[in-house]
Structure formats: structure tokens, C-alpha cells
Amino acid sequence: MLATIVPGIVAAQSFQGATTLGYGHASASDGAGDIDTPTLDAFGLIDFENGLYLGLVGKYSNIDPDNTSGDLSLLDLGTKLTYQFDNGATVGAYLDYADADLDTGLGIDLSGDATSYGITGGYSTMGFGIEAWIGETETSPDLNGVDWTDYGLLFRYQATEKAVFGAHYVRSELSGFGDSADLSSIGMGGYYQFASGWGAYAGISRQSLSDVDVDFTTIGIGVDYDFSQISEFPAQLSLELARTDLDVANLSGDLDTVRLGLTFPLGQREVSTPLNSVARAAMAPRHNALTTLVDTLF
């Protein structure tokens, strides 16, 4: 089923999804300051029961550094329409929109957005799923004379009802004026329910910018508890510890983050990987490497 491409523990039926209310507190190395990040994540999968599936995803983040008066608001929305043939092959198309709004705290606001679109193809059966895509990204303000092309590959495996694993490779290439650069992302993550109501998850992701020698490496590990095991409250409380190592030429720094999350499964879904986790970002990347990087960090 196509649901193996979507993070979680159970298969899709008519509708399934989840939403996570999250909060992150990050501390930068060398006394660079702290960052508070409230987030709201959601996704849904609609099965039209005729081979057609509609996937929806959204994320809102407010990045608020403690040592400045400004903040950065990020909005990321996406939709994907997929058709699955009887033999398990899939074809589809996607449309993503990302918006960034920087409040400098000096009475000046800076904003920009990016729209990504493309086609997908893959194969899905017996808990195993693989998907590839190719597309383009357009920005506002426009990058005049620059072409932005995105490639991606996603692998998912639902080992049991309690265990899921995923990995990705995403590459965004910018070319123009006789030169080119690319941002690539590679990552893997997993989720496992190890006891009644308890789950553990972990993920690792690395983003690299060519020709500039810039690398981001993020590792996250967390646990969650499903309150429906002891009450009628259908939610999971999660705690994750994450570290991002930033290497720029011969300079390096760390960002240590504690993330809390309250996840509400929707529809036919009973349990979901917390949507504000590194594991989720690794198992369900965005269709371009830049928004995948942002989703991993926050």
C-alpha cells in the first residue's frame, strides 16, 4: 500500500493523519545564545479507494533567538496526488509552497517564498515502498537567470505493526551564468513501539552545500508515550534530544536542542512518529533540499 511512504505505524484506509504541537529550545555552542521554536506540524492521507491517493502536509515554525529582538516565521505546505496500479507501481505529481518572513525588530520585514512542483514514480507493496521524483523550484524574489532543479529518492519499510524505517536522498541543483551549485540531503530514521504505550525513535540527517564546504549533521533520539493506553485521551507525549554539528571550512559549532511534542493521531491512524522529530524529517523529507534542511533543524 502507498501508506508505507507516509511515516507511521498503521496502514492507510479512507483517511489517516496526525498533528503535532511542538516546542524546541536550542542552545548554540560558544555562548552564541539560545533559540526558542514553537512549531505546528500536520499531515493527512486520503484514500479514494480507487487507486487514487491525496497527501497533504504542513508545518509552521517561529524561530525566536533570545539575544535579538527579531524572529523568523516559516510556513511550509505541500500536496501530492498519486495513483497506484494493481501491480504496486505508482505515478503522481506534487506541489509544495514555502514562505519565510523575517522580522528584524528594527521596523523592517524581509520575506521570500519558494514553489516546488514535479512528478513522482515508485513502487509499493507488502510494507515496502520506494519513490523517486524530479521537479523544479521557483522563488520570489526571482533568481533571474538561475534554474533550480530538484531530485529525490525515498525508501520506506514497515517491518511490523510496531516498527518502521525510512531513508532519503534529496538534491537541489542551481545553475546559471555558466556556474552551478547544489545542496544535498541524506538521512535515515526509524520508530519502534517497545512496550505498551511506549515508543522510541531516532534519526540522522546530513546536508551539504557544494563548492563552499558547508555541512550540517543532525542526530536526534527520543521517546514517547501514548496516553490512550491509560485514558480516553488520544495523544502521544514525546521528548527528543537533538544535536546539529555545523562545519564551515575549518570552523565548527554545535546546536543542542530539546524538543517536546504532543501528537494527535487522526482518522484511522492510532500511532504516529512525532512530526517535530529528526526521525520524521529523515523518513519524510520535503521535495527540495533547502526545506528538508529547515525541517530537520526545527
C-alpha positions as CSV (number, residue, x, y, z in Angstrom):
1,M,0.0,0.0,0.0
2,L,1.0,3.6,-0.6
3,A,0.8,4.2,3.1
4,T,4.3,2.8,3.5
5,I,5.6,6.0,2.1
6,V,4.0,8.0,4.9
7,P,5.5,7.9,8.4
8,G,3.6,6.0,11.0
9,I,2.7,2.6,12.3
10,V,-0.5,1.6,10.6
11,A,-1.8,1.3,7.1
12,A,-4.0,3.9,5.4
13,Q,-7.7,3.4,4.8
14,S,-10.2,6.2,4.0
15,F,-8.3,8.8,5.9
16,Q,-5.4,8.9,8.3
17,G,-3.1,11.6,9.6
18,A,-1.6,13.3,12.6
19,T,-0.8,16.7,14.0
20,T,2.0,17.6,16.5
21,L,2.1,20.7,18.7
22,G,5.8,21.2,19.4
23,Y,8.2,23.3,21.3
24,G,12.0,23.3,20.9
25,H,14.7,25.0,23.0
26,A,18.2,25.1,21.3
27,S,21.5,26.3,22.8
28,A,24.3,27.2,20.5
29,S,28.0,26.5,21.3
30,D,30.5,29.1,22.4
31,G,27.8,31.3,24.1
32,A,26.1,32.2,20.8
33,G,22.8,32.3,22.5
34,D,19.6,30.2,22.8
35,I,16.7,29.8,20.3
36,D,13.0,29.1,21.2
37,T,11.0,27.4,18.5
38,P,7.2,26.7,18.8
39,T,6.0,24.5,15.9
40,L,2.8,23.1,14.5
41,D,3.1,20.1,12.1
42,A,0.3,18.1,10.4
43,F,-0.1,15.6,7.6
44,G,-3.0,13.7,6.1
45,L,-3.6,10.9,3.6
46,I,-6.9,10.5,1.8
47,D,-7.6,7.1,0.1
48,F,-10.3,7.5,-2.6
49,E,-10.5,3.6,-2.7
50,N,-10.0,3.6,-6.5
51,G,-6.2,3.6,-6.6
52,L,-6.0,7.4,-6.1
53,Y,-4.4,9.0,-3.0
54,L,-4.1,12.6,-1.9
55,G,-1.4,13.5,0.6
56,L,-1.3,16.8,2.5
57,V,1.5,18.2,4.7
58,G,2.0,21.4,6.6
59,K,4.4,23.0,9.0
60,Y,4.6,26.3,10.8
61,S,7.7,27.4,12.8
62,N,8.6,30.5,14.7
63,I,12.3,30.8,15.3
64,D,13.0,33.3,18.1
65,P,16.6,33.9,19.2
66,D,16.9,35.1,22.8
67,N,19.6,37.6,22.1
68,T,17.9,39.6,19.3
69,S,14.6,41.5,19.1
70,G,13.6,39.9,15.8
71,D,12.3,36.5,14.8
72,L,11.8,34.3,11.7
73,S,8.5,32.7,10.8
74,L,8.5,29.8,8.4
75,L,5.4,28.2,6.6
76,D,5.7,25.0,4.6
77,L,2.7,23.5,2.8
78,G,2.6,20.6,0.4
79,T,0.2,18.3,-1.5
80,K,0.8,15.2,-3.6
81,L,-1.7,13.3,-5.9
82,T,-0.7,9.7,-6.5
83,Y,-2.2,6.8,-8.5
84,Q,-1.3,3.2,-7.6
85,F,-1.7,0.5,-10.2
86,D,-2.7,-3.1,-9.3
87,N,0.9,-4.3,-9.7
88,G,2.1,-1.8,-7.0
89,A,3.6,0.8,-9.3
90,T,2.8,4.4,-8.5
91,V,2.8,7.7,-10.5
92,G,2.0,11.2,-9.3
93,A,2.6,14.9,-9.1
94,Y,3.5,17.2,-6.2
95,L,3.2,20.9,-5.4
96,D,5.0,22.5,-2.4
97,Y,5.0,26.1,-1.1
98,A,7.4,27.5,1.5
99,D,7.3,31.1,2.9
100,A,9.8,32.8,5.1
101,D,9.1,36.1,6.9
102,L,12.0,37.8,8.9
103,D,11.1,40.4,11.4
104,T,14.4,42.2,12.1
105,G,13.0,44.0,15.1
106,L,14.1,47.3,13.5
107,G,10.8,48.0,11.8
108,I,12.0,46.2,8.6
109,D,10.4,43.0,7.5
110,L,12.1,40.7,4.9
111,S,10.2,37.9,3.2
112,G,10.5,35.4,0.3
113,D,8.8,32.3,-0.9
114,A,9.5,29.2,-3.0
115,T,7.2,27.0,-5.0
116,S,8.3,23.5,-5.9
117,Y,6.5,21.2,-8.4
118,G,7.3,18.0,-10.2
119,I,6.4,14.4,-10.9
120,T,6.9,11.2,-8.9
121,G,7.1,7.5,-9.6
122,G,7.7,4.4,-7.5
123,Y,6.6,1.0,-6.3
124,S,4.8,0.0,-3.1
125,T,3.8,-3.5,-1.8
126,M,3.9,-5.7,1.4
127,G,5.1,-2.9,3.7
128,F,7.9,-1.9,1.3
129,G,7.9,1.4,-0.6
130,I,10.3,3.3,-2.9
131,E,9.6,6.6,-4.6
132,A,11.6,8.9,-6.8
133,W,10.9,12.4,-8.1
134,I,12.2,15.2,-10.2
135,G,11.0,18.8,-10.4
136,E,11.7,22.5,-10.3
137,T,11.6,25.3,-7.7
138,E,10.7,28.9,-8.4
139,T,11.4,31.7,-5.9
140,S,10.1,35.1,-5.1
141,P,12.1,37.4,-5.4
142,D,13.0,35.7,-8.6
143,L,16.5,34.3,-9.1
144,N,16.9,35.8,-12.6
145,G,18.9,33.6,-14.9
146,V,19.2,30.7,-12.4
147,D,17.5,27.3,-12.8
148,W,16.6,25.3,-9.7
149,T,16.1,21.6,-10.2
150,D,15.2,19.0,-7.5
151,Y,15.8,15.3,-7.4
152,G,14.8,12.9,-4.7
153,L,14.7,9.2,-3.6
154,L,12.7,7.9,-0.7
155,F,12.7,4.4,0.8
156,R,10.3,3.1,3.4
157,Y,9.9,-0.3,5.1
158,Q,7.1,-1.2,7.6
159,A,8.8,-4.2,9.2
160,T,6.0,-4.9,11.7
161,E,3.0,-3.1,13.0
162,K,5.3,-1.6,15.7
163,A,8.4,-0.9,13.7
164,V,9.1,1.4,10.7
165,F,12.2,2.5,8.9
166,G,12.9,5.1,6.2
167,A,15.7,6.8,4.3
168,H,16.1,9.6,1.8
169,Y,18.4,11.3,-0.6
170,V,17.4,14.8,-1.9
171,R,19.5,17.0,-4.2
172,S,18.7,20.6,-5.3
173,E,20.9,22.0,-8.2
174,L,21.1,25.7,-9.0
175,S,22.7,26.6,-12.3
176,G,23.1,29.8,-14.3
177,F,25.6,32.2,-15.7
178,G,28.0,29.4,-16.5
179,D,28.2,28.1,-12.9
180,S,26.4,25.7,-10.7
181,A,26.0,24.7,-7.0
182,D,24.0,22.1,-5.2
183,L,22.6,21.3,-1.8
184,S,22.2,17.7,-1.0
185,S,20.4,15.9,1.9
186,I,20.8,12.3,3.0
187,G,19.2,10.8,6.1
188,M,17.6,7.8,7.8
189,G,15.3,7.3,10.7
190,G,13.1,4.8,12.5
191,Y,10.3,4.3,15.1
192,Y,9.7,1.3,17.3
193,Q,7.0,0.6,19.9
194,F,8.9,-1.4,22.5
195,A,6.3,-1.6,25.3
196,S,2.6,-1.0,26.0
197,G,2.2,2.7,25.2
198,W,5.9,3.4,24.9
199,G,7.8,4.1,21.7
200,A,11.4,5.1,20.7
201,Y,12.6,6.9,17.6
202,A,15.9,8.1,16.2
203,G,17.2,9.8,13.1
204,I,20.3,11.1,11.5
205,S,20.5,13.6,8.6
206,R,23.3,15.4,6.7
207,Q,23.0,18.3,4.4
208,S,26.0,19.5,2.3
209,L,26.5,22.6,0.1
210,S,28.9,22.0,-2.7
211,D,31.9,24.3,-3.5
212,V,31.5,26.1,-0.2
213,D,32.5,23.3,2.2
214,V,29.4,23.7,4.4
215,D,27.9,20.7,6.2
216,F,25.1,20.2,8.6
217,T,24.9,16.9,10.5
218,T,21.9,16.4,12.8
219,I,21.3,13.4,15.1
220,G,18.1,13.0,17.2
221,I,16.8,10.4,19.6
222,G,13.6,10.4,21.5
223,V,10.8,8.5,23.4
224,D,7.1,9.0,23.5
225,Y,4.1,7.6,25.4
226,D,0.6,7.0,24.2
227,F,-2.0,8.2,26.7
228,S,-4.7,6.2,25.1
229,Q,-3.2,3.2,27.0
230,I,-4.4,4.6,30.3
231,S,-7.2,7.0,29.4
232,E,-9.5,8.2,26.7
233,F,-7.1,11.0,25.8
234,P,-5.9,10.1,22.2
235,A,-2.4,11.8,22.2
236,Q,1.3,11.0,22.5
237,L,3.7,13.0,24.6
238,S,7.2,13.0,23.2
239,L,10.7,14.2,24.2
240,E,13.6,14.4,21.8
241,L,17.3,15.3,22.3
242,A,19.0,16.5,19.1
243,R,22.4,17.9,18.1
244,T,23.4,19.7,14.9
245,D,27.1,20.0,14.0
246,L,27.8,22.8,11.6
247,D,31.1,22.7,9.7
248,V,32.1,25.7,7.6
249,A,35.6,25.3,6.1
250,N,37.8,25.0,9.2
251,L,35.2,26.4,11.6
252,S,32.6,24.4,13.5
253,G,29.8,24.8,16.0
254,D,27.0,22.9,17.7
255,L,23.3,23.4,18.3
256,D,21.8,21.3,21.1
257,T,18.1,21.1,21.1
258,V,15.4,19.7,23.4
259,R,12.1,19.1,21.7
260,L,8.7,18.5,23.3
261,G,5.7,17.3,21.3
262,L,2.1,16.4,21.7
263,T,0.9,14.4,18.8
264,F,-2.8,13.7,18.0
265,P,-3.4,10.8,15.5
266,L,-6.3,11.5,13.1
267,G,-8.7,9.3,11.3
268,Q,-7.7,5.6,11.1
269,R,-4.2,6.2,12.5
270,E,-3.6,5.1,16.0
271,V,0.1,6.0,16.5
272,S,2.5,8.3,14.6
273,T,6.1,9.2,14.7
274,P,6.3,12.7,16.3
275,L,6.1,15.1,13.4
276,N,8.6,17.6,15.0
277,S,11.4,14.9,15.2
278,V,14.6,14.3,13.3
279,A,13.3,10.8,12.6
280,R,10.2,12.2,10.9
281,A,12.3,14.7,8.8
282,A,14.6,11.8,7.7
283,M,11.7,9.4,6.8
284,A,9.5,12.1,5.1
285,P,11.7,14.8,3.5
286,R,10.4,17.7,1.6
287,H,10.8,17.7,-2.2
288,N,13.8,20.1,-2.2
289,A,16.9,20.0,-0.1
290,L,16.6,23.5,1.4
291,T,13.2,22.9,3.0
292,T,14.4,19.5,4.1
293,L,17.3,21.2,5.9
294,V,15.0,23.6,7.7
295,D,12.5,20.9,8.7
296,T,15.4,18.9,10.1
297,L,16.8,21.8,12.2
298,F,13.5,22.9,13.6
